[in-house]
Amino acid sequence: MAHQPTTAEPVRARLSPRKKQQISRGVQYAILVLALVAVALYADWGSLAENFAKVQVAEQALPDLFTIALRNTIIYAAGGFLFAFVLGLVLALMRLSQVKPYRWIALLYIEVFRGLPALLIFLMITFLPLALPGFEVPFGTYGQGILGLGLVGAAYQAEVFRAGLQAVPKGQTEAARSLGMSATRAQITVVIPQAVRMVIPPTTNQFVSLLKDSSLVLFLGVSGEYVELAKFGNDLASQYANATPIMVAGVTYLIVTIPLGYLASRLEGRKGRNR
C-alpha cells in the first residue's frame, strides 16, 4: 500500500521540486526588490546627479574626449595588442619547441609577466632611461605605453596561442609533410593559420583587456596630447572638483568594450556550433 502523506509531515516534504524552485525564486525576487527600494529611498539622487552627472561639466569634456582621449586609448591598446600578438605567437612556438632552452626562456617570461602586477611593469618602464643611459623607447610616450601593454599582454596571448597550436590535429602536419613541406613551412602555412582562427574569440577578449589596461598609461606621467581616457577624466575631475568627467570616461569605455565583448561571445558561440 502506497504511503500517504500525513498532516504531521512537514509541508515542504509534500512540495514538488518544481514548486520548491518557484518558491525559492519568488523569495529571491522579493529580496532583490526590497534591496532596490532601500537603495532608492536611501540615496540622495540630487547630490548624486550634481557630483556624477552634471551636464555643464560633461560638456567641458567635448570634443577632446573623442579627439584626444579616446583616440590615444585606441592607439595604446591597438599598438599594445599588435606587439602582444607577435611576441605572444613567438613565445608560444618557443614554449612548444623541442629545444629545451627555448622552452625555459618562454616559460620564464610567461610566468614572470603573468605573475607581476601590470602597474609594476609600467613603473619599471619609467626608470628605463636611468637604468640604460641614452636609451629611448621609440615613438616616445606612445612607444612606452605600447611597450608596457605589449609586454604584459604577450604573456597571456602566448598561452592562448599555445592552446590553439595544440588544438590543431597532428594529421594536418603529417599531411603537409607528406606533400614534401619542411617542418617549418608546414608550421607557417598550415598549423599557425588554423591556430589563429581557433583563438579569435579569446584574442578578442585579450584586446578588450588591453583596452581597459591602457588606463595604466597614466602612471607614465602622460599629459597634454598623450592622455588616455582615465587620465583625461581624472584631470578634468580635479579641475572642476566633480566626478562627472570620470563617469563620462567610464561610459566611453563601455561604448567600446561592450560591443567587443558581445562580438567575442558571438564568435565563441559560432565556434562551439561548428565543432
N, C-alpha and C positions, 0 to 999 in steps of 0.2 A: 504494500500500500504506500502510495507516494506521500512524502512528508508535506504537511500543510503548515504554512507559517502561522504561528500563534500571535496573539496580541502582545505577549510578553517579549517577543523578539524585537530587537531594535528596528525602527522604521527604515534605517539605512540599509539593513540587510535585505529588505524586500524591494529595494530600488534596483532597476536595471542599470547596467553600466552606462547606457546612453543617457538615462535620466540623471545619474550622478554627474556625468560630464556637463550636462546642461546647467545643473545647479552650480557646479564649480565655476563655469564660465560666467554665469549670472553674478556670482559673488565678486569675481574679478572685475567685471564691468562696473559694478556698484562702487567698489573701492576706487577705481580709476576716476569715475565721475565725481566722487567725494573729494578726491585729491585735486582735480581740476577746479572744482568750486572753491576749495580752500585757497588755492593759489590766486584765483580770480578775485576773491574777497580781500586777501592779504596784500596783494601787490598794489603799489601806488603807480597807477598807469600814467598819470600825468608826469610824475617825476621820471619814469622810465622813458617816456616819449621825449622829454626835454633833454635827457642825457644820452640816449642811444638812437634817437630817430628825429633829430632836429633838422628840418628841411633846409633852413638857411645855412647851416654848417655843411650839410651834404652837398649843396650847390657849389660850395667853395672847392670841392674835390674835382669838379669838372672843368675842362676836359682832360686835365693832367692824369686823372685816374686811369684813363684808357690810353692816352697818347704816350705816357711815360711809364707809369707803374705797371699796368698790365702788359705793355709791350716788353718791358725789361723782365718781368716774371716769365713770360713765354721764352724770351731769349735765353735766360739762365736755365730754365727747365729743358728746353729743346736741345741746347748745347750740351748740358749735362747728360741728357738721355743718349745722344749720339756717342758721346765719349764712353758712357757706361755700356752701350750696346756693343761697340767694337772691342773694348777691353774685356767685357764680360764673356764674349764669344772666345777670345783668345785664352782666357783663364779656364773656361770650360773644356776647351780642347787640351790644354795642359793638364787639367785635372784627370782627364781620361787617357792621357798619354801613357805609353809603355815605358817611357823614360822616367825613372824614379825622381831625379832632381826636379823635373818639370812638375810632377805631381806634388812634391813637397812645397815648391815655391807657390804654386796655385793654392794649395790648402792653407798655407801660412797666411797668404794675402786675404783669402776669403774669411778665415776665422778672425783675423785681426780687425779688418774693416767692418765686419758684421758685429764684432764684439764691442768696438769703441762707439761711444755716442757721436753722432754726426757733428754735434756742436764742437767737440774737441778737434775734429778734423779741420773745421773752418778756422778755429783759433790757431791751430798749428800753421795754417797757410799764411796767416798774417805775420808770422815770425820767420817765414822763409827768407826774406831779404837779410835778416840778421844772421841766420844760420849759413846762408850761402851768399856772401857779399858779391854784389854785382849781378846777381841773378834776378831776372824779372820774368814773371809769368806772361806769356804772350797775350795780347789784347787787353792788358791792364785789368781793370776791375771786372769786366765781363769774363776774362780768362780765369781770374781767381774764383769767381762764383761757379763757373762751369767745371773747373778743376775739382772743387770741393764736392759738388753734386756727382760728378762722374766717378770719382774715387770711391765714394760710398755706394753709389748705385751699381757699380761694376761687380761688387762682391755679391750682391743679391741677384743681379742679372746672370752671373756665372752659374749659379745654382739652377736658375730657370732653364738656361741653355743646356746644362748637363742633363737635366731630366728629359728635355726634348731630344737630345742626341741619343740617349739611352733608349728612348721610346721608338726610334726608327728600327724596323725589323732588320736583323743581320742579313737576311736574304737579299735585301736591297744592295748591300755592299758586295755580297758574293756574286750577285748577278752582274754588277758593274765590273768587277774584277774578271769575270768570265768573258767579258767583251773586250778585254785587253787593257782596261784602265789601270793606272797605277793606284796605289792606296791613297796617295794624296789627292789625285784627280777625282777619285770616287768620293772622297770625303767632301771635296769642294763642290762638285757638280751634282751629287746625288743625296748625300746624307744631310749636309748643312741646310740646303733649301727646304727639305722636308721638316727638319727640326725647327727651323724658323717659323714655318707655317703653323706647326703644332703649338708653339708657345706665344702666339699672337695675343690671346686673352690675358695671360699673366703679364706679358710685356706691356700691354696697355695699362694694367693696374700699376705697373712699375713706373710708368710715365706720370700717372696721377700722383703717386707718392713723391716723385721728384718735384712735381709742380708745387706740392704743399711744402716740401722741404726747402724750396727756394727761399722761403722766409728766413732761413738761417743766414742768408747773404748779408742781412743787416749787421751781423757780428763782424763783417769785414770792414765796417766803418764807412759804408757807402753813403753818398749824399748827392744832392742835385739830380742830374740826369741819369744817374745809375740806380736810383732807388727802385725797389720792387714793391709789391702791394702791401706787405706787412710793415715795412719801413715807412712807406708813404702814409699809411693810415695812422701809424704811431706818431709821426711828426706832426700831422695835422691835429691829432687829438691833443697833443701837448700844446700846440699853438693856440687852440680855441678852448682848452680845458673842457673838452667834451668828447665822449666816446663814440659819437656818430661816425666819424671817419673810419674807425676800426670796424664798426658794423658794416659800413659800405664796402670796405676792403674784403670782409668776410663774405658778403653776398656776391661780390665779384668772383672770388674763388669758387663759390658754389655754382655760379653760372657756367664755369668752365669744367669743374670736376664732376658734377652730377651727370651731364651728358656723356662724358668719357667713361664714367663708371657704368652707366647704362649700356654703352656700346660694348664694354668688356663683358658684361653679363650676357648680352645677346650673342656675342661671339663664342662664349663658353657654352651657352645652350646649344648653339648650332653645332659646335664641335662634338658635344655629347650625343646629339641626334645622329651624327654621321658615323659614329663608331659602330 
